[in-house]
Amino acid sequence: MKVFLFFDIETTGLDERIDQIHQIGVFGNYDFEFSGYVKFDGPIRHNLVVPNDVERKSLDTVLYELYQKLDKFKKDNPECTMYIGGQNVNAFDLRFLKKSNFFVHMILPFFNHKIIDILLINSFLRYVGFYGVDSDMSLSLENVTRYYRVINDKPHDALGDAKASYLVYVEMCKRARQLISL
């Protein structure tokens, strides 16, 4: 059984050295869904909407809650292979998350280095001409959701973007199967 869990984070800015995570979202097959809001200090460095009506916890607490959910899922499904995925997950999300020793030592091992980055896949598809006339299209999550006709009803929300990334990946796989069968 393959389990695909797509991560997204929202941060106070784009520099992992000075900016902080304020939300973590995970969405995947088998009804896996997780969202946690993180307490943060300091200013928000870009146009980020921060809801006031959510409970904020320390990053370690949010990651521990995610760990508990992953651990229970793995115990209930010991034969499963887990894949971590997302839009630009390698270059952005994991860069922030790897600052946490808890994430590195307790959460990443569930995935055993199985990473799916839809930005990298889409970059390759653009390179080989898959997008045809859209070959100059920006590969932002907003554009690829539009291209694959995926509705993101909560853009710039970590859970909403994680769900959209997962659904884009599902559509990419469907199209790949169609191309292979030609």
LINDAJO-V314913 format. One record per residue. N is the residue number from 1. RES is the residue in one letter. OMEGA is omega in whole degrees, 0 to 359 (NA if undefined). BURIAL is I if it has 24 or more other C-alpha atoms within 12 Angstrom, else O. Layout:
BEGIN
n->N res->RES omega->OMEGA burial->BURIAL
n->N res->RES omega->OMEGA burial->BURIAL
END
This chain:
BEGIN
n->1 res->M omega->179 burial->O
n->2 res->K omega->181 burial->O
n->3 res->V omega->181 burial->I
n->4 res->F omega->181 burial->I
n->5 res->L omega->184 burial->I
n->6 res->F omega->183 burial->I
n->7 res->F omega->167 burial->I
n->8 res->D omega->174 burial->I
n->9 res->I omega->169 burial->I
n->10 res->E omega->186 burial->I
n->11 res->T omega->178 burial->I
n->12 res->T omega->180 burial->I
n->13 res->G omega->187 burial->I
n->14 res->L omega->184 burial->O
n->15 res->D omega->183 burial->O
n->16 res->E omega->179 burial->O
n->17 res->R omega->184 burial->O
n->18 res->I omega->182 burial->O
n->19 res->D omega->188 burial->O
n->20 res->Q omega->174 burial->I
n->21 res->I omega->173 burial->I
n->22 res->H omega->174 burial->I
n->23 res->Q omega->175 burial->I
n->24 res->I omega->176 burial->I
n->25 res->G omega->177 burial->I
n->26 res->V omega->179 burial->I
n->27 res->F omega->179 burial->I
n->28 res->G omega->177 burial->I
n->29 res->N omega->183 burial->I
n->30 res->Y omega->175 burial->O
n->31 res->D omega->178 burial->O
n->32 res->F omega->180 burial->I
n->33 res->E omega->179 burial->I
n->34 res->F omega->173 burial->I
n->35 res->S omega->177 burial->I
n->36 res->G omega->180 burial->I
n->37 res->Y omega->187 burial->I
n->38 res->V omega->172 burial->I
n->39 res->K omega->176 burial->I
n->40 res->F omega->179 burial->O
n->41 res->D omega->172 burial->O
n->42 res->G omega->185 burial->O
n->43 res->P omega->171 burial->O
n->44 res->I omega->190 burial->O
n->45 res->R omega->174 burial->O
n->46 res->H omega->187 burial->O
n->47 res->N omega->183 burial->O
n->48 res->L omega->176 burial->O
n->49 res->V omega->182 burial->O
n->50 res->V omega->180 burial->I
n->51 res->P omega->181 burial->O
n->52 res->N omega->189 burial->O
n->53 res->D omega->179 burial->O
n->54 res->V omega->177 burial->O
n->55 res->E omega->179 burial->O
n->56 res->R omega->182 burial->O
n->57 res->K omega->176 burial->O
n->58 res->S omega->178 burial->O
n->59 res->L omega->180 burial->I
n->60 res->D omega->178 burial->I
n->61 res->T omega->178 burial->O
n->62 res->V omega->179 burial->I
n->63 res->L omega->177 burial->I
n->64 res->Y omega->177 burial->I
n->65 res->E omega->176 burial->I
n->66 res->L omega->178 burial->I
n->67 res->Y omega->181 burial->I
n->68 res->Q omega->180 burial->O
n->69 res->K omega->177 burial->O
n->70 res->L omega->181 burial->I
n->71 res->D omega->178 burial->O
n->72 res->K omega->179 burial->O
n->73 res->F omega->181 burial->I
n->74 res->K omega->178 burial->I
n->75 res->K omega->179 burial->O
n->76 res->D omega->183 burial->O
n->77 res->N omega->188 burial->O
n->78 res->P omega->182 burial->O
n->79 res->E omega->186 burial->O
n->80 res->C omega->172 burial->O
n->81 res->T omega->184 burial->O
n->82 res->M omega->177 burial->I
n->83 res->Y omega->175 burial->I
n->84 res->I omega->182 burial->I
n->85 res->G omega->176 burial->I
n->86 res->G omega->176 burial->I
n->87 res->Q omega->181 burial->I
n->88 res->N omega->184 burial->I
n->89 res->V omega->181 burial->I
n->90 res->N omega->187 burial->I
n->91 res->A omega->183 burial->O
n->92 res->F omega->188 burial->I
n->93 res->D omega->182 burial->I
n->94 res->L omega->177 burial->I
n->95 res->R omega->177 burial->I
n->96 res->F omega->185 burial->I
n->97 res->L omega->181 burial->I
n->98 res->K omega->173 burial->I
n->99 res->K omega->180 burial->O
n->100 res->S omega->176 burial->I
n->101 res->N omega->180 burial->O
n->102 res->F omega->179 burial->O
n->103 res->F omega->183 burial->I
n->104 res->V omega->188 burial->O
n->105 res->H omega->185 burial->O
n->106 res->M omega->184 burial->O
n->107 res->I omega->181 burial->I
n->108 res->L omega->180 burial->I
n->109 res->P omega->176 burial->O
n->110 res->F omega->188 burial->I
n->111 res->F omega->176 burial->I
n->112 res->N omega->176 burial->O
n->113 res->H omega->177 burial->O
n->114 res->K omega->187 burial->O
n->115 res->I omega->177 burial->I
n->116 res->I omega->179 burial->I
n->117 res->D omega->185 burial->I
n->118 res->I omega->174 burial->I
n->119 res->L omega->179 burial->I
n->120 res->L omega->179 burial->O
n->121 res->I omega->180 burial->I
n->122 res->N omega->176 burial->I
n->123 res->S omega->177 burial->O
n->124 res->F omega->181 burial->O
n->125 res->L omega->177 burial->O
n->126 res->R omega->181 burial->O
n->127 res->Y omega->182 burial->O
n->128 res->V omega->175 burial->O
n->129 res->G omega->181 burial->O
n->130 res->F omega->185 burial->O
n->131 res->Y omega->176 burial->O
n->132 res->G omega->184 burial->O
n->133 res->V omega->179 burial->O
n->134 res->D omega->188 burial->O
n->135 res->S omega->177 burial->O
n->136 res->D omega->182 burial->O
n->137 res->M omega->172 burial->O
n->138 res->S omega->182 burial->O
n->139 res->L omega->176 burial->I
n->140 res->S omega->179 burial->I
n->141 res->L omega->179 burial->I
n->142 res->E omega->181 burial->I
n->143 res->N omega->182 burial->I
n->144 res->V omega->175 burial->I
n->145 res->T omega->178 burial->I
n->146 res->R omega->181 burial->O
n->147 res->Y omega->182 burial->I
n->148 res->Y omega->178 burial->I
n->149 res->R omega->176 burial->O
n->150 res->V omega->179 burial->I
n->151 res->I omega->175 burial->O
n->152 res->N omega->184 burial->I
n->153 res->D omega->178 burial->O
n->154 res->K omega->179 burial->O
n->155 res->P omega->181 burial->I
n->156 res->H omega->168 burial->I
n->157 res->D omega->188 burial->I
n->158 res->A omega->180 burial->I
n->159 res->L omega->178 burial->I
n->160 res->G omega->180 burial->I
n->161 res->D omega->177 burial->I
n->162 res->A omega->178 burial->I
n->163 res->K omega->179 burial->I
n->164 res->A omega->179 burial->I
n->165 res->S omega->178 burial->I
n->166 res->Y omega->181 burial->I
n->167 res->L omega->174 burial->I
n->168 res->V omega->179 burial->I
n->169 res->Y omega->178 burial->I
n->170 res->V omega->179 burial->I
n->171 res->E omega->177 burial->I
n->172 res->M omega->180 burial->I
n->173 res->C omega->177 burial->O
n->174 res->K omega->181 burial->O
n->175 res->R omega->178 burial->O
n->176 res->A omega->177 burial->O
n->177 res->R omega->179 burial->O
n->178 res->Q omega->180 burial->O
n->179 res->L omega->181 burial->O
n->180 res->I omega->183 burial->O
n->181 res->S omega->180 burial->O
n->182 res->L omega->NA burial->O
END
